[in-house]
């Protein structure tokens, strides 16, 4: 799979996190799956602890 698709997944994850509708990365990942993103790409992002921390932080800040 191309990196462009992965980067669009990551960008969408941040958009969802900043919306304030999600509590943490795991809920964002569920939403990405529901939107039809490939599981392998979601798992690739899940294996990046810094990205997971930052997305969760965005969720928390958006909900504050």
N, CA, C and O of each residue as an XYZ file, in Angstrom:
256
protein
N       0.838     -1.183      0.000
C       0.000      0.000      0.000
C       0.876      1.237      0.000
O       1.988      1.239      0.528
N       0.355      2.268     -0.595
C       1.168      3.472     -0.725
C       1.182      4.273      0.570
O       0.271      4.195      1.394
N       2.242      5.038      0.711
C       2.345      5.909      1.878
C       1.283      6.998      1.845
O       0.871      7.487      2.897
N       0.827      7.391      0.645
C      -0.208      8.422      0.549
C      -1.479      8.001      1.275
O      -2.105      8.809      1.961
N      -1.855      6.745      1.124
C      -3.051      6.239      1.796
C      -2.838      6.246      3.305
O      -3.743      6.599      4.062
N      -1.652      5.861      3.738
C      -1.348      5.872      5.169
C      -1.390      7.295      5.722
O      -1.929      7.529      6.804
N      -0.820      8.242      4.978
C      -0.814      9.628      5.441
C      -2.227     10.202      5.485
O      -2.534     11.008      6.363
N      -3.082      9.805      4.563
C      -4.463     10.280      4.612
C      -5.196      9.664      5.801
O      -6.037     10.320      6.416
N      -4.885      8.417      6.128
C      -5.451      7.782      7.322
C      -5.024      8.538      8.573
O      -5.846      8.832      9.440
N      -3.744      8.847      8.662
C      -3.233      9.560      9.831
C      -3.872     10.942      9.945
O      -4.251     11.365     11.037
N      -3.991     11.639      8.830
C      -4.622     12.963      8.843
C      -6.077     12.860      9.289
O      -6.552     13.692     10.062
N      -6.782     11.843      8.805
C      -8.181     11.653      9.197
C      -8.277     11.316     10.681
O      -9.214     11.753     11.349
N      -7.334     10.556     11.200
C      -7.328     10.234     12.629
C      -7.225     11.511     13.456
O      -7.926     11.661     14.457
N      -6.356     12.428     13.043
C      -6.235     13.696     13.764
C      -7.502     14.531     13.627
O      -7.918     15.175     14.591
N      -8.128     14.533     12.442
C      -9.387     15.265     12.264
C     -10.450     14.741     13.216
O     -11.151     15.516     13.868
N     -10.565     13.433     13.291
C     -11.550     12.836     14.193
C     -11.228     13.160     15.646
O     -12.125     13.480     16.427
N      -9.963     13.079     16.008
C      -9.553     13.369     17.388
C      -9.882     14.809     17.759
O     -10.336     15.079     18.871
N      -9.655     15.727     16.834
C      -9.893     17.149     17.098
C     -11.373     17.512     17.095
O     -11.736     18.621     17.487
N     -12.234     16.591     16.657
C     -13.671     16.873     16.608
C     -14.303     16.892     17.999
O     -15.374     17.469     18.186
N     -13.645     16.263     18.972
C     -14.185     16.216     20.321
C     -15.203     15.106     20.537
O     -15.774     14.999     21.622
N     -15.438     14.286     19.534
C     -16.432     13.213     19.648
C     -15.856     11.926     20.210
O     -16.607     11.011     20.549
N     -14.532     11.839     20.314
C     -13.895     10.581     20.693
C     -13.056     10.758     21.943
O     -12.434     11.799     22.159
N     -13.054      9.705     22.770
C     -12.377      9.758     24.063
C     -10.886      9.460     23.959
O     -10.089     10.025     24.708
N     -10.500      8.574     23.037
C      -9.101      8.168     22.939
C      -8.823      7.550     21.573
O      -9.712      7.451     20.726
N      -7.568      7.136     21.375
C      -7.144      6.550     20.109
C      -7.996      5.339     19.726
O      -8.318      5.161     18.551
N      -8.362      4.516     20.692
C      -9.091      3.293     20.394
C     -10.454      3.586     19.773
O     -10.896      2.870     18.875
N     -11.115      4.629     20.248
C     -12.403      5.025     19.668
C     -12.197      5.615     18.275
O     -13.012      5.393     17.379
N     -11.114      6.363     18.091
C     -10.789      6.900     16.766
C     -10.516      5.747     15.802
O     -10.979      5.765     14.662
N      -9.772      4.753     16.256
C      -9.468      3.590     15.413
C     -10.748      2.866     14.999
O     -10.868      2.426     13.856
N     -11.697      2.742     15.916
C     -12.985      2.120     15.580
C     -13.705      2.921     14.499
O     -14.282      2.350     13.574
N     -13.667      4.247     14.620
C     -14.319      5.107     13.628
C     -13.636      4.989     12.268
O     -14.303      4.971     11.233
N     -12.311      4.911     12.272
C     -11.576      4.746     11.015
C     -11.965      3.433     10.343
O     -12.141      3.380      9.126
N     -12.096      2.389     11.129
C     -12.510      1.087     10.599
C     -13.910      1.201      9.998
O     -14.167      0.676      8.914
N     -14.812      1.886     10.699
C     -16.180      2.054     10.207
C     -16.222      2.874      8.919
O     -17.113      2.690      8.089
N     -15.260      3.777      8.755
C     -15.193      4.589      7.541
C     -14.599      3.823      6.368
O     -14.589      4.320      5.241
N     -14.103      2.614      6.627
C     -13.626      1.775      5.542
C     -12.129      1.765      5.320
O     -11.658      1.231      4.315
N     -11.370      2.344      6.236
C      -9.916      2.274      6.106
C      -9.451      0.839      6.340
O     -10.048      0.104      7.127
N      -8.406      0.457      5.666
C      -7.876     -0.905      5.732
C      -7.291     -1.173      7.122
O      -6.541     -0.363      7.666
N      -7.650     -2.321      7.675
C      -7.199     -2.686      9.025
C      -5.681     -2.678      9.155
O      -5.151     -2.279     10.192
N      -4.983     -3.111      8.122
C      -3.516     -3.156      8.181
C      -2.931     -1.764      8.379
O      -1.918     -1.611      9.062
N      -3.553     -0.755      7.794
C      -3.057      0.615      7.968
C      -3.350      1.137      9.368
O      -2.528      1.832      9.965
N      -4.522      0.799      9.885
C      -4.861      1.204     11.249
C      -3.896      0.544     12.232
O      -3.440      1.182     13.181
N      -3.589     -0.718     12.008
C      -2.640     -1.428     12.871
C      -1.245     -0.827     12.762
O      -0.515     -0.759     13.751
N      -0.877     -0.393     11.565
C       0.434      0.251     11.382
C       0.522      1.518     12.230
O       1.541      1.774     12.871
N      -0.548      2.302     12.228
C      -0.560      3.510     13.048
C      -0.596      3.143     14.530
O       0.018      3.821     15.354
N      -1.305      2.084     14.867
C      -1.405      1.631     16.255
C      -0.049      1.212     16.819
O       0.176      1.304     18.026
N       0.844      0.758     15.962
C       2.181      0.335     16.412
C       3.132      1.512     16.632
O       4.282      1.311     17.022
N       2.668      2.724     16.387
C       3.491      3.918     16.602
C       3.052      4.565     17.917
O       2.069      5.307     17.935
N       3.764      4.298     19.015
C       3.314      4.793     20.321
C       3.241      6.319     20.404
O       2.386      6.854     21.110
N       4.106      7.012     19.709
C       4.062      8.475     19.732
C       2.795      8.985     19.042
O       2.144      9.902     19.543
N       2.450      8.406     17.918
C       1.231      8.814     17.210
C      -0.007      8.529     18.059
O      -0.912      9.359     18.144
N      -0.041      7.359     18.682
C      -1.173      7.002     19.537
C      -1.294      7.990     20.692
O      -2.396      8.433     21.018
N      -0.174      8.335     21.310
C      -0.190      9.294     22.410
C      -0.695     10.661     21.935
O      -1.509     11.294     22.608
N      -0.212     11.110     20.779
C      -0.603     12.427     20.275
C      -2.083     12.461     19.877
O      -2.770     13.451     20.131
N      -2.567     11.404     19.265
C      -3.983     11.359     18.885
C      -4.857     11.335     20.130
O      -5.879     12.020     20.180
N      -4.469     10.556     21.136
C      -5.218     10.537     22.394
C      -5.179     11.906     23.061
O      -6.185     12.360     23.607
N      -4.035     12.560     23.019
C      -3.922     13.904     23.592
C      -4.851     14.882     22.867
O      -5.488     15.723     23.501
N      -4.924     14.771     21.550
C      -5.845     15.624     20.782
C      -7.288     15.375     21.211
O      -8.075     16.313     21.342
N      -7.630     14.111     21.426
C      -8.975     13.776     21.895
C      -9.266     14.454     23.228
O     -10.319     15.065     23.412
N      -8.327     14.338     24.145
C      -8.518     14.910     25.480
C      -8.630     16.428     25.434
O      -9.481     17.006     26.110
N      -7.790     17.073     24.652
C      -7.834     18.530     24.542
C      -9.127     19.000     23.888
O      -9.696     20.014     24.291
N      -9.586     18.274     22.893
C     -10.814     18.663     22.198
C     -12.033     18.517     23.107
O     -13.020     19.237     22.953
N     -11.961     17.590     24.045
C     -13.087     17.359     24.950
C     -13.024     18.227     26.206
O     -13.973     18.247     26.990
N     -11.936     18.930     26.401
C     -11.766     19.744     27.618
C     -12.610     21.007     27.575
O     -12.584     21.799     28.516
